[in-house]
């Protein structure tokens, strides 16, 4: 994802310190993922938990409109079960730092 990877390097090239804030929430749904790679899944989070937005086929556009965060699934995990605590990054927390 551009927001996670490229943004870090763009800030670094400008001499700006950037690190995103990771928050924990409980997953409201089961989220599939493959071992061996870190996944950043578009999701919707609120005070009660987080659920992923369908991002296949026509759902890709919908996921970009509805999502307010990324769920981070570590490369050592094979998916997330409903009720598991997950790490996420809110899009608002990835704003450009003030100069």
C-alpha positions as a Python dict, from the first residue, in 0.01 Angstrom:
ca = {
    (1, 'X'): (0, 0, 0),
    (2, 'X'): (131, 341, -99),
    (3, 'X'): (17, 498, 228),
    (4, 'X'): (226, 262, 435),
    (5, 'X'): (542, 212, 229),
    (6, 'X'): (598, 513, 2),
    (7, 'X'): (481, 778, 248),
    (8, 'X'): (755, 677, 494),
    (9, 'X'): (1027, 724, 231),
    (10, 'X'): (883, 1052, 101),
    (11, 'X'): (891, 1197, 453),
    (12, 'X'): (1241, 1063, 513),
    (13, 'X'): (1369, 1225, 191),
    (14, 'X'): (1230, 1557, 316),
    (15, 'X'): (1398, 1518, 654),
    (16, 'X'): (1064, 1474, 833),
    (17, 'X'): (1016, 1224, 1114),
    (18, 'X'): (712, 1009, 1045),
    (19, 'X'): (569, 713, 1226),
    (20, 'X'): (208, 604, 1221),
    (21, 'X'): (15, 533, 1539),
    (22, 'X'): (-97, 171, 1573),
    (23, 'X'): (-428, 114, 1758),
    (24, 'X'): (-583, -213, 1878),
    (25, 'X'): (-944, -317, 1816),
    (26, 'X'): (-1140, -643, 1828),
    (27, 'X'): (-1223, -799, 1492),
    (28, 'X'): (-1596, -833, 1427),
    (29, 'X'): (-1537, -1078, 1140),
    (30, 'X'): (-1303, -1354, 1027),
    (31, 'X'): (-1040, -1216, 787),
    (32, 'X'): (-846, -1455, 563),
    (33, 'X'): (-475, -1401, 497),
    (34, 'X'): (-179, -1605, 374),
    (35, 'X'): (130, -1693, 575),
    (36, 'X'): (455, -1533, 465),
    (37, 'X'): (342, -1180, 384),
    (38, 'X'): (219, -879, 578),
    (39, 'X'): (-128, -771, 465),
    (40, 'X'): (-283, -426, 498),
    (41, 'X'): (-659, -471, 470),
    (42, 'X'): (-898, -178, 422),
    (43, 'X'): (-1149, -175, 706),
    (44, 'X'): (-1406, 23, 902),
    (45, 'X'): (-1336, 74, 1272),
    (46, 'X'): (-1539, 229, 1552),
    (47, 'X'): (-1537, 211, 1931),
    (48, 'X'): (-1687, -139, 1931),
    (49, 'X'): (-1442, -305, 1692),
    (50, 'X'): (-1332, -335, 1331),
    (51, 'X'): (-1449, -524, 1022),
    (52, 'X'): (-1294, -551, 677),
    (53, 'X'): (-1460, -415, 366),
    (54, 'X'): (-1498, -645, 67),
    (55, 'X'): (-1220, -556, -177),
    (56, 'X'): (-1270, -791, -470),
    (57, 'X'): (-1432, -712, -803),
    (58, 'X'): (-1660, -410, -781),
    (59, 'X'): (-1600, -402, -405),
    (60, 'X'): (-1254, -249, -459),
    (61, 'X'): (-1395, 99, -523),
    (62, 'X'): (-1643, 59, -239),
    (63, 'X'): (-1363, -38, 0),
    (64, 'X'): (-1172, 281, -83),
    (65, 'X'): (-1480, 494, -13),
    (66, 'X'): (-1604, 326, 306),
    (67, 'X'): (-1278, 234, 482),
    (68, 'X'): (-1130, 453, 754),
    (69, 'X'): (-829, 238, 848),
    (70, 'X'): (-596, -48, 756),
    (71, 'X'): (-591, -373, 953),
    (72, 'X'): (-234, -502, 976),
    (73, 'X'): (-200, -880, 954),
    (74, 'X'): (155, -988, 1035),
    (75, 'X'): (334, -1228, 801),
    (76, 'X'): (342, -1492, 1077),
    (77, 'X'): (-39, -1509, 1106),
    (78, 'X'): (-271, -1703, 880),
    (79, 'X'): (-573, -1479, 899),
    (80, 'X'): (-772, -1331, 1185),
    (81, 'X'): (-1057, -1500, 1372),
    (82, 'X'): (-1368, -1316, 1486),
    (83, 'X'): (-1299, -1178, 1834),
    (84, 'X'): (-920, -1156, 1789),
    (85, 'X'): (-749, -831, 1878),
    (86, 'X'): (-590, -672, 1570),
    (87, 'X'): (-354, -383, 1500),
    (88, 'X'): (-479, -103, 1279),
    (89, 'X'): (-381, 236, 1148),
    (90, 'X'): (-646, 506, 1100),
    (91, 'X'): (-618, 700, 774),
    (92, 'X'): (-646, 1030, 965),
    (93, 'X'): (-331, 941, 1159),
    (94, 'X'): (-134, 923, 833),
    (95, 'X'): (-173, 1294, 754),
    (96, 'X'): (127, 1501, 652),
    (97, 'X'): (307, 1640, 957),
    (98, 'X'): (282, 2013, 1013),
    (99, 'X'): (602, 2199, 938),
}
